[in-house]
Amino acid sequence: MSLNSSPIQQGSAPQPAGVWSWSWPDPQQDRPAFENAIAKARTMRKFDPLQSIAMIPPAAFVGARQPVLYEVQDQAVREVLSRMTADQQHELMLRYMIRQFADPPASPEQLAMERQHLEDARRLMPMYEAKLASAVAQAQRQRAINGPAIAQALEEMNLANRLYKTNQLKAWVLVWRSFPIQELPMDILENIFRLAVYHTRGPVDLANTRGTLAAVCRSWREIINADATLWNTIRIFEEPPWSMTALQVERSAGTFLDIRVDDDEREQRGLPMLTGEKWTSLIDILFSKLSQIRMLIVTVKDMGSMFYLIDRLRAANGQPMMLERLELFGGGQPYMFIPGADFEPKEYQQPMALFGGYDIPSLTHLTLKGVQIDWANTDLSNLTTFDIRRFPPERSPSIFKFREILSNCPNLQNLTIDAAAPIPAQNQEELDATSTPIELPNLKRLTVADLVPATAIALFKQFNAPTIKELTVLNLSTDDYGTFLETTIGALSNVRILTWYSCEVRNTQENRRIMARWFKAMPKLCYLRLAGVDRDTMDFFLMDEGIEQTGGLPFPLSGARPQPKPILPNLLAIEWENCHAEDIAYFVRRRKAMGRPLRHLYTYQPHWDQIKNDPETKELLDEAREIMAIAPMSSEQTREEAWALSDDRD
């Protein structure tokens, strides 16, 4: 197919063979039905592109062509491929090829034939590889002035590439169709199912994957229904009466439960908030096995719903629990104590102690965001993660309670304080009583966010943690935070990764001296994450130690001009977002000039998609194309991150 063909016009929607027939409403007579048909087709495209195209009313079908990456004889399928990106074409071709084979279970004769097809495909691979290499070489030999010859060479190269990719995909499909999966031992098959279920994205994908596996055949369904570990990860995706959730809880048998409830995710799917009777009925189902819950992560926008959950946890204060991780994210207005509309206000006039004041020995991970509790009567110990965010000042823990929690958690590894600083000492006696820092010998990550400078300074004086490897300063933008950073000089010598998101430090001579001392006191720092950083702030990270020592002169008044000495000599890579591309190009250029170029410059795919066509980005590409890379979105680490955090480097 020529890539220069004109787009298909209205009314020429292709009709692939083997799809359902579809009756299209007349847009003149029934416009809502017509638009509904288009919406259904767009939804179907995600699951079955061929069927989706067939469902689109001809009067609405328009589209621009894309290069077709596979060789297929069916004209209608080629037309569909030409409307899709490379990834979409790959998925469509997989479905199309699978449709060409008999539905399972295949007979021995059919399996033998498919194995023969696989051998044929494998024999063809070297031939297609050679043809593709020859076509590429031929295209490279053509002179620019020989237009027809170049066009023919490119067409031959594209054809060879399509044949190669099509044969490669066919071989891949045949391998899996002929694979004797039913002959695998039961335990291996169970592990395959667990990998499929555990690597899903979101609650709907989890439910669909589990249901699809169970629908393949009776033996698979028996395996899945009998394996409690395939049902103990519960993501709430449905609406009342919660029949699927109840089924998951039942089939989880005696195993631990990992539960997530997310109002934000539900909102994205157009579902209402969890409130009132539907919320209480859901909690009744989940808490029927409260003693088996290992992880509970809840995001609800209605504060009354959150108070009800805390109340239920309080009522279970005498029940044995194996809860290890609790994360509660409240919504609504965090600075007001307002019950939900569907609950009696008299029940929630005062904050409640977490777990009714009982200590849960198994609990090691606690995150609370905007969730008001009775801190004075809450007993916490043995935490490895303590994360509190967005508390109104009067609902934060007192400085004494905060210190008590730190003292009771000697194995604390992660500490996050985000707009939730403890209520400070009120007089000299309290100041004296809280002047000795708490030792945190195992703290690895510290996040300080949304605090005023005085509060941040007071917070940092409450503990001593020489083992911190990752430091995050976030949204410190209400004032000049140079004095706060000065307070921490000498206490962060083990920091390897610094995350600096929108932290305000004015570029004054005094702050330059502070920042020079601050960076020199972190000799192991080798990885930066930057966001919301302007050019003036960026200059702190690019200071020349020699210049700072000579009072701002580029070289001493006497003697030879020294070599550049960057203030961050061991910096290997940075991640960045929400910065001007030209400022990042400036950063890369300055590091090169100092003789310490960056190894990698990372950003996230969504951010790159937003800026890649920005005129400023051209300067960045010219300066850093060879070191640019996409940062992993999941919990995976870049190579430099992994090396920075490794103890082997010490």
Summary of the structure (lengths in Angstrom):
residues: 650
radius of gyration: 30.9
end to end distance: 58.7
largest distance: 91.0
contacts: 1870
relative contact order: 0.03
helix: 47%
strand: 13%
